[in-house]
Amino acid sequence: MSTDSLPSHVPEQLVRDFNIYMPPGIDKDFHEAWATLLAEDESCPLVWTQKNEGHWLPTRSAIIEEVLTDYSRFSSRSIILPKSHSEDHGLLPTTIDPPQHHFYRKTLNHSMAPAVVNAMGDDIRGIVKSLIDGFVDQGECNFSRDFADILPIRVFLSMMDLPEDDIPQTKYWTDQLIRPDGTITFADALQNLKDYIAPYVDERMGVDGIDMLSRMINTETSGRRLTREEAIKLSIQVFIAGVDTVVNLLGFVFLFLARSKEHRLQITSGETSVSDAVEEILRRFPLVTVAREVTEDMEFHGVQLKAGDMVAAPTPLAGMDNAFTANAVNVEFGRKQGNSLTFGRGAHTCPGKNLARVELRIAIEEWLKRIPNFQVDDESQLSFSSGIVGVVNELKLRW
């Protein structure tokens, strides 16, 4: 490949033709496409791609973990690739490093605490049952459209007290931030979301309310509350996570279960608990690839990094890296959990992880009660997309 304009500190032998939005083999399998980086020689812990304005790619999960946790050398001020898009991002708290980050994280944690999430269990179960009721007798469904795209969004909108009718438009803007297709600029998509959420923030600031948005923007943390601008930015970040990440986790979780009768039987027979099953499936199928900006010139695992360089942190590698987890590719219920990057690591570990786990657990419990045996529709064509969050584009199931 061409090495025109290759930074002077990047050795030509470390250059790879790798696009995080279109990794090689993405048309066949999302995770296997990312696994091509694991095939790199161990003497190349980081490689460089000229794609997306140029950035480093770790080829080992332990290095990804190091990048995610060492905020002093790898800053979150730029988390989007290409780097120029990060200038438009500026959302809270994902683009703030500790210690400033702590204020916003405490505010979020208060709104997403386990007790708050667990109290929603009955409501979530009711939504899951009603969705399954809509197609169980048909013997088939478009899982993506009829279940995954609806469940997390209904749950999230219920928590935030926002109208369901707005989802098609707002999800489009969200998708353009995470998997841009060029139909709208990153900056315009972000501005549209700001314009959408601002009236709700204005309406609820300073007003007692039990919905998540009201509690979040009116919570006093460290002696102060969010400003209007902070409330808008934090609300958008929560909105993006609420309408995208769990949607796509559901796709990969149920694709795996549809393909593995053995693992379904382990759950339905009681051999393994649904909670344990969720943890292991999540370990195997991480989806998120964020980035970090290098803060200082340094040598890092034998590679020279310069201040301002971008480093991708592709968590999908962690589910397949045997150096990170023994027999990593195998889904082994009952495995002692430890090495998982599915919800990130360090200061920016996903605050919605409790909600995601509850939604996935209840979805699996209720689905297997009603539809214990199911498989991927043989006539459907599976395809995948890559980006900040990986996607099963469409999953059709039969039973």
PyMOL commands that set and color helices and strands:
alter all, ss='L'
color gray80, all
select helices_A, chain A and resi 12-14+30-39+51-53+61-69+83-89+101-111+114-118+121-133+136-138+143-148+151-160+164-178+186-204+212-218+228-259+261-268+274-284+315-319+346-348+353-370
alter helices_A, ss='H'
color red, helices_A
select strands_A, chain A and resi 15-16+46-49+55-58+74-75+140-142+289-294+298-300+303-305+310-314+375-376+384-385+391-392+396-398
alter strands_A, ss='S'
color yellow, strands_A
deselect
rebuild
show_as cartoon
